[in-house]
Amino acid sequence: MTEIQGLMKIGDFARAADTNLRTLRYYEELGLLEPSRRSEGGFRYFRVVDLNRVRLIQNLQGLGMSLEEIGKLISHRKVEGDHSAIMTQVTQSLRRQTDLIGERQDHLANLRAGIDEALLKLKTCATCEHTPCEDNNWCEPCILTERSLPRALSALF
């Protein structure tokens, strides 16, 4: 690892962040990430703790946030003012992240419920004499119950 005074060169930083140089440069262009230092040759150097910022950006993207929203959420470093203003901004950021995680958990719970419903219906399908095919519209709706299949099952039939 190339280091200068505890800093990581951008290539090493990208590998440690499990991303690529282009992404880091784009984050920098958007103001999401700033190198701690540039060498005389223009090389970017980052603090090891800046990995936490990149991981936060990646996590928020994974929760469905756009980079623009992320920029607004993590802009507390640019807040001019007193300690209280910065603490308020950071608190709001953390609460928003909690809300996003809750929304994702609800979404995943709904997906799981849909799969559970499909598995339950599939038990009925296992004893049915019909096989999903074009001739029976892939069993949609169910030939026996005349009701639509659960979405997860319909998608696979």
C-alpha positions in Angstrom: 0.0 0.0 0.0 1.4 3.4 -1.0 1.2 5.7 1.9 2.3 9.2 2.7 1.8 10.3 6.3 -0.9 7.8 6.9 -2.7 8.6 3.6 -3.5 6.1 0.8 -2.9 6.7 -2.8 -6.1 6.6 -4.8 -5.5 3.2 -6.4 -5.0 1.6 -3.0 -7.9 3.5 -1.6 -10.1 2.2 -4.5 -9.1 -1.4 -3.9 -9.8 -1.0 -0.1 -13.2 0.5 -0.9 -14.0 -2.2 -3.3 -14.6 0.3 -6.1 -12.7 1.8 -9.0 -10.9 5.0 -9.8 -13.6 6.3 -12.0 -16.2 6.0 -9.3 -14.0 7.8 -6.8 -13.3 10.6 -9.2 -17.0 10.9 -9.9 -17.8 11.1 -6.2 -15.2 13.8 -6.0 -16.7 15.7 -8.9 -20.1 15.6 -7.2 -18.6 16.8 -3.9 -19.3 13.6 -2.1 -15.6 12.8 -1.4 -12.5 14.9 -1.2 -8.9 13.8 -1.2 -7.1 14.8 1.9 -4.1 15.8 -0.1 -2.7 16.0 -3.6 0.9 15.3 -4.4 3.0 17.7 -6.6 2.3 15.3 -9.4 -1.5 15.6 -8.9 -2.0 12.2 -7.2 -4.9 12.0 -4.9 -4.4 10.7 -1.4 -7.1 9.7 1.0 -7.3 9.1 4.8 -8.1 5.5 5.8 -11.2 6.8 7.6 -12.5 8.1 4.2 -13.3 4.5 3.5 -16.2 4.9 5.9 -17.6 7.7 3.8 -17.3 5.7 0.6 -19.0 2.7 2.3 -21.8 5.1 3.5 -22.3 6.3 -0.1 -22.4 2.7 -1.3 -24.9 1.7 1.4 -27.2 4.6 0.8 -27.2 3.8 -2.9 -28.0 0.3 -2.0 -31.0 1.7 -0.1 -32.2 3.4 -3.2 -30.9 6.9 -2.7 -29.7 8.9 -5.7 -26.2 10.5 -5.5 -27.9 13.9 -5.4 -29.9 12.9 -2.3 -26.8 11.4 -0.8 -24.9 14.7 -1.4 -27.6 16.6 0.5 -27.7 14.1 3.3 -23.9 14.1 3.9 -23.2 17.7 3.3 -22.7 18.5 7.0 -19.0 18.9 6.4 -19.8 22.0 4.5 -22.2 23.5 7.0 -21.0 26.9 8.1 -21.9 27.7 11.7 -21.7 26.5 15.2 -21.4 23.1 16.7 -25.2 22.8 17.2 -25.9 23.3 13.5 -23.5 20.5 12.6 -24.9 18.2 15.2 -28.4 18.9 13.9 -27.4 18.0 10.4 -25.7 14.8 11.4 -28.6 13.8 13.5 -31.0 14.3 10.6 -28.7 12.3 8.4 -28.6 9.4 10.7 -32.4 9.5 11.2 -32.9 9.5 7.4 -30.7 6.5 7.1 -32.7 4.7 9.8 -35.9 5.5 7.9 -34.4 4.1 4.7 -33.4 0.9 6.4 -36.9 0.6 7.8 -38.4 1.1 4.3 -36.0 -1.5 2.9 -36.9 -4.0 5.7 -40.6 -3.5 4.9 -39.9 -4.1 1.2 -37.9 -7.2 1.9 -40.6 -8.5 4.3 -43.2 -8.0 1.6 -41.0 -9.9 -0.9 -40.6 -12.7 1.6 -44.4 -12.9 2.2 -44.9 -13.2 -1.5 -42.4 -16.0 -1.8 -44.0 -17.8 1.2 -47.4 -17.4 -0.5 -45.9 -18.8 -3.7 -44.4 -21.8 -1.9 -47.7 -22.6 -0.2 -49.5 -22.5 -3.6 -46.8 -24.6 -5.1 -47.7 -27.4 -2.8 -51.1 -27.5 -4.4 -49.5 -27.3 -7.9 -47.4 -30.3 -7.1 -50.5 -32.5 -6.9 -52.2 -30.9 -9.9 -52.4 -32.9 -13.1 -51.8 -29.8 -15.2 -48.3 -28.7 -16.2 -47.7 -25.0 -16.9 -47.5 -24.5 -20.6 -48.6 -22.1 -23.4 -51.8 -24.0 -23.9 -53.0 -23.3 -20.4 -51.5 -19.8 -20.3 -48.8 -21.1 -17.9 -51.6 -21.9 -15.4 -52.5 -18.3 -15.1 -55.1 -18.1 -13.6 -55.0 -21.4 -11.8 -57.1 -24.0 -13.7 -58.4 -25.5 -10.4 -59.2 -22.3 -8.4 -59.7 -19.8 -11.3 -57.7 -17.3 -9.2 -54.5 -15.6 -10.1 -51.3 -17.2 -9.0 -49.1 -15.4 -6.5 -46.8 -13.0 -8.3 -43.6 -14.9 -7.5 -45.0 -18.1 -8.8 -46.7 -16.5 -11.9 -43.3 -15.0 -12.8 -41.7 -18.4 -12.8 -44.5 -20.3 -14.6 
